[in-house]
Amino acid sequence: MRLADFIETNIAEIVAQAEGFAKTMGPAAQRLDGEALRDHIPDMLDVIVADLRTPQTSDQAKIKSEGKFAPASDATRTAAQTHAGTRALQGFDVVQLVSEYRVLRATVLRLWTEENSDTASSANEIQRFNEGVDQAIAESVGFFAAEMERWRNVFLGILGHELRGPLSAILLATEVIGGMSMDTPIAKNVARIVDGGERMRALLDDLLDFNRASFGLGILIDRKPTNLALTRCNSQPRSRKLIDMRDLVLDIHLAARGPQDSQWESRRPVVANTLVTAARARVQ
């Protein structure tokens, strides 16, 4: 029996064994019923059967082996991609996802070889079947990774927005305290808190910029007339406390000559981060 015919005839048993394995894959699988465990496995087998019955040239085989073969389906998502998306929602990880394909491949070949003794004539069919499974794996893993990246970016965006509220409250309360009459040491500490809070706010802005970029929206650049020497001086207080704790000497020379006024994105803490890195490395 040809492999395509065998899969079509025995699809119920193949899917049952794949379902049985899926049920063993941790807590995420144990709460699922049979239909959820099977998911799109029957559809993926149908795609493989159709591929096995489609004539293929050696050039097409080479292209497919290099992962450049376009899916035959015109749907927005292939069965393998939909299966990957469902497994991601169900809490499976990528290792468990790939394990399903490994078991599916082994199950089909084991059951078929038990009934088919003509191994010489079946070599090409096994190769074509492996190509079909590999194509499904590539589609699944690619879509799974893209979905996880998308969810991560959504989470980062939510996190950045949610943290701004509490941080703004802290800064507001600190500014109120800073406006009261108090000793100089206390005022200095309040100023440090405000400065640290403003830097945290800038970091959250950077996080939101990164989030925007990940969705193809670009990064907001706020270019303003800025003096590099002034930026250098304003960055020193951020690193001054760490420098004092390390008993270091801060001696900064701006190597640039000529006019230092231009259009710069002054919010980016390049200078301050450089000073802190130097202080941590005990550079004098």
BELCOR-V21014 format. One record per backbone hydrogen bond with DSSP energy under -1.0 kcal/mol. CO is the residue of the C=O (numbers start at 1). NH is the residue of the N-H. If there is no record, write none. Layout:
CO/NH
CO/NH
This chain:
2/6
3/7
4/8
5/9
6/10
10/14
11/15
12/16
13/17
14/18
15/19
16/20
17/21
18/22
19/23
21/24
22/25
24/26
26/29
26/30
29/32
33/37
34/38
35/39
38/41
40/44
41/45
42/46
43/47
44/48
45/49
46/50
47/51
48/52
49/53
51/54
57/61
58/62
59/63
60/64
61/65
62/66
63/68
64/67
78/82
79/83
80/84
81/85
82/86
83/87
84/88
85/89
86/90
87/92
93/97
94/98
95/99
96/100
97/101
98/102
99/103
100/104
101/105
102/106
103/107
104/108
105/109
106/110
107/111
108/112
109/113
110/114
112/115
112/116
117/119
122/126
123/127
124/128
125/129
126/130
127/131
128/132
129/133
130/134
131/135
132/136
133/137
134/138
135/139
136/140
137/141
138/142
139/143
140/144
141/145
142/146
143/147
144/148
145/149
146/150
147/151
148/152
149/153
150/154
151/155
152/156
153/157
154/158
155/159
156/160
157/161
158/162
159/163
163/167
164/168
165/169
166/170
167/171
168/172
169/173
170/174
171/175
172/176
173/177
174/178
175/179
177/180
183/187
184/188
185/189
186/190
187/191
188/192
189/193
190/194
191/195
192/196
193/197
194/198
195/199
196/200
197/201
198/202
199/203
200/204
201/205
202/206
203/207
204/208
205/209
206/210
207/211
208/212
209/213
210/214
212/217
213/216
224/264
226/262
227/231
228/232
229/233
230/234
231/235
236/239
236/240
239/243
240/244
241/245
242/246
243/248
244/247
260/228
262/226
264/224
264/266
265/268
268/270
269/273
270/274
271/275
272/276
273/277
274/278
275/279
276/280
277/281
278/283
279/282
